[in-house]
Amino acid sequence: MTHKLSSFPRPFIITVGVPKGGANKTWTTLNVASQFGLWGYDVLAIDTNAQHDLYKDWHDIALDGLWPRFEVIWHQPFDKNDEQAPLLDLTPHAHRQFIFYDTGQYYQLKTTRWAWMNCHALILPVSPNMDQLGNFENGIETYHALPGKKGPIIVLPCQAKVLKNSKAQERFQDILPKFEKMGCLVPKRANGEFYGQRDMVPLSEMGGLFTNRWMFAEATSGGALKRHSNDFILRVQLNIAWIRGHLESVYGWFPGPNLPPIDTSNREEMLRTLRTEYIKQFNNPESHLGNARRFQDDEAGERAKKIRTGAPETG
């Protein structure tokens, strides 16, 4: 059961969670947080995975001189004694409009459990791999069993097969009504029909070319600039807009954005704007980018550089 509030929560906490690894959690967190930022909202993403892939992706984008329109911090789930670390203090981030949690696959972790119990919405990325259906169902049942009031579970179908007559894709579409019966919000068209293949976030063959998961990522291959197609980006953005619509149906209209929204229909102009904002953030000592320019010095930033340059990692 979802709850409707008289005023929009601030900060609004969105948890992206699936009780398994490799389930598009980091991809979802990165791109939904970035789109919210492009809409003008003050967004923080918290990377709670031990590998800190979200943090590395964010730094990789920064290495191209771009600000993806959100800030990111990482929280190590274990301390130096391999004990579970204390919960992150969110007091310094109380001014944020939205906070995203990219959670680990193990619900038993203290941070993951807190993010699931205290979020205003849980985004559940699902894929056509039917051997993972039990993990998706387990996540839904676990969330519903948590004590207290809970926000909605929003199912985000990802990696839709682009081939026609894909049996896995047909089976994938068949499980959406099942998730709805389990109490989730699932994507539907305006006529009430469940999403089909052309509506879902597609599987992109281009993804393997890029060093990060951003939908606006670019790479040079064979002397040519490679990027995700406009159709791919549009389908991702439509799905994120659908998420926003359902959040507003539960909590009311989003508040006014703190930043000027950026039009993404002209990709070149959008990238120029993000480069300009990157420079301002980089030279601002109070910003994440400008805080001692630490993204060049910290461990995650150094590893992101090595990934980009192909240098070997040590340790």
Protein Blocks (a to p, Z undefined) as FASTA:
>chain_A
ZZddfbdcddddddddddbehiommmmmmmmmmmmmmnopacddddfbfklmmmmmmmmm
mmnopaehiacddddfbdfkopacddddfklmmmpmbdcddddfblklmklmmmmmmpcb
dcddddfblklmmmmmmmmmmmmmpgcjddddddddehiafbghilklmmmmmmmmmmmm
nopacdddfkopacdfklmccddfklmmpcbfbfkbccdeehiacdddfklmmmmmmmmm
mmmmmmmmmnopadddfbdcddfklmmlmmmmmmmmmmmmmmmmkbmklnoplmmmmmkl
mmmmmmmnopaceZZ
